[in-house]
């Protein structure tokens, strides 16, 4: 019996190696965000990831409530094992 959480539906696009939430980023893919995705970083699911790269092994997360001069959250890059999946 297959695990219903990790099965992929034929109407979902494959998850890219590098994905960003910011629509101005060249790594933003709008079709992916029509589905519910999750990021597992070092074995734990993270809910605050703004950008990730599976092959390079890093995620970007907000650095507290600090904002840059344009009002966007400042992010820090954390290195480790990254896994992206559909929920």
Secondary structure, 3 states (H helix, E strand, C coil): CCCCCCCCCCCCCCCCCEEECCCCCCCCCCCHHHCCEEEEECCEEECCEEEEECCCCEEEEEEEEEECCCCCEEEEEEECCEEEEEC
